[in-house]
Amino acid sequence: MTRKRLGFFTRLLDVATPKERYRLATEQIQHAERHGFDSAWIAQHHFHEQEGGLPSPLLFLAHVAAHTQKIRLGTAIITLPMENPLRVAEDAAVLDLLSNGRLEVGFGSGGTPTSFLPFGLTFAERAAAFAENLHVIQSAWGGDSLTHPDNHLYPPAPQLNGRIWIATFSVDGAVRAAQAGHGLMLSRTQPRPANQPELTLDAIQNPIVDAYLDALPAGVAPRILASRTAFVADSDDYALQVAAPGLTKQAAQHRAAGHQVKGDSVTDYRRQFDAHVGAPDAVLASLKADSVLARATDISFQVHSVEPSHQDTLRSIELIAKHIAPHIL
């Protein structure tokens, strides 16, 4: 059986200035590389610093590439409707060369309605813009002529068409990704149906995985990246203490948005927000109950929305590598 690949994911949300956020995230990725992680993934967000600290993921990954040697570098995600697709294709081609072929490219349509307006789009237009921009990027990477017969992407990057990942919450999205031969990216958590608030995350995501595998063309190997929140500390008590402020804030945000959140303790919140928090044994047991992870080819771990310190994040990376990864990969 092929070994699963282990990933570290960050939204660059350390409580710090933007420059310091970028420095800390770079250190965390370097630390993950030293401890045997196969990949590092970063998110893109525009304007809203509490959702994510990075509007320019390819630029940041070029910096990280210069400070790492072998860890694969991925976008999770580039919000494609807001981008000039040819510039994305060019920047990704250059970055893949500079990183010695380490780039993985995850795309999504975006989920923050107000972020679209400054880019001349409405939220309702995002699906059509996503499809059109993805087509342009694939065409450019495939070597097609661009408007004029003399126009072709330089540097050429046909290899990147085999490293596209699509983020989706839906069965339909999974089918489209599979039919095109792309990888499937699954979120660390998903909203529950109003009439099924107790539904587990794997119960929601297994049908998405089923649809993806069923729709894959013959001979195309599946690529399924499952992102999960995991904060591991040396003791349960300390992990819960660190996790309490972040998960309490998340509960308040959900309630303010009109969603039901049961209970008022960190143990209540971690279950409802799919956060695997605790000492290594507790987190391992929690992760083993998630049946999607057994079907994934790649698993990436993030600390959000726990909001630990930089040092606690580094320690969590160490504990995941030593005590979690050997049992789930």
Salt bridges, closest charged atoms under 4 A:
GLU20 OE2 - ARG23 NH2 2.58
GLU27 OE2 - ARG23 NH1 2.48
GLU27 OE1 - HIS310 NE2 2.89
ASP38 OD2 - ARG3 NH1 2.93
GLU90 OE1 - ARG87 NH1 2.77
ASP91 OD1 - ARG87 NH2 3.21
ASP96 OD1 - ARG163 NH1 2.73
GLU104 OE2 - ARG72 NE 2.77
ASP150 OD2 - HIS148 ND1 3.78
GLU198 OE2 - LYS262 NZ 3.08
GLU198 OE1 - ARG271 NH1 3.40
ASP210 OD1 - ARG295 NH2 2.66
ASP234 OD1 - ARG315 NH2 2.69
ASP274 OD1 - ARG192 NH2 2.81
ASP290 OD2 - ARG228 NE 2.58
ASP298 OD2 - ARG5 NE 2.65
GLU307 OE2 - LYS249 NZ 2.87
GLU318 OE2 - HIS31 NE2 2.91
GLU318 OE1 - ARG315 NH1 2.92
